[in-house]
Amino acid sequence: MEFVFIPPYSPTLNAIEPLWKSLKRDISPQIYENEDHFREFLTETFLRLSHRVSFAVDWIETFLPKIQRLH
């Protein structure tokens, strides 16, 4: 395993950022009855979105060639 350190404040280099963006988009327009309802919806939405492989694939296709050129 090789670690790749990214500069701070570089969301485009961080593979998790598209997941957070989608999560915020999905939970923002909702009205929640209570905190339990919010937590349940948040958990379900996160699990659904995190199973999408496309987030990782997009990131890998974009940045892996650039990282490999650095070596």
N, C-alpha and C positions, 0 to 999 in steps of 0.2 A: 504494500500500500504506500502510495506517495501522497503526501499532503501538498496542497496548493494553497498558499496564503494569498488572500485577496486584500486589496487596500480597503481601509474603512470608507464607509459611505459610497459603496459601489454596488448598488442593488442589481445592476445588469449583470454583474459577475457572480452573483449569489443565486444558486439554483432554486432556493426555497422562495425567493421573492415573488415569482409568478403565482405560487400557491397562496401566499398571504394576500396578494392583490385580488385574486378570485374569491377568497374567503370573505374579505371585507365587502366586495361587491355583492355577494350573495346574502350576507347577514344584515347589511345596512337598511334595505327597504322594509324589513319586517318589523312588526309590532309584537312584542313579547308580553305574555300575560304576567309572568313573574320570572325570577332569576332561574328557577329550575327549568322552565320552558326555554329560556335563552340558552342555558348550558346544554340542554338536550339538542336543540337545533344546531348550535355551534359544533358540538361533537359529531353529529350526523353529517353536517356539511363538510367538516374537515376530513372525515373518513372517506366520504364520497370523492372529494377533490383529490385527496392524496393518492387515490388508486389510479388516477389518470397518469399514464406513463408519459404522455406528451410533454409534460413540464420538463422532465429530465431529458427526454429525447431532444427537444428544442435547444436546451442549454448545451448538451453535449455536442450537437451538430454545429452550434454557433462557436463555442469556445475551445473545444478539444483540439482542433487543428492549430489554433493560435498558441495554445499551451505547448503543443508538441514542437512547434517551430522554435520555442524558447530554449529547448534542450539541445 
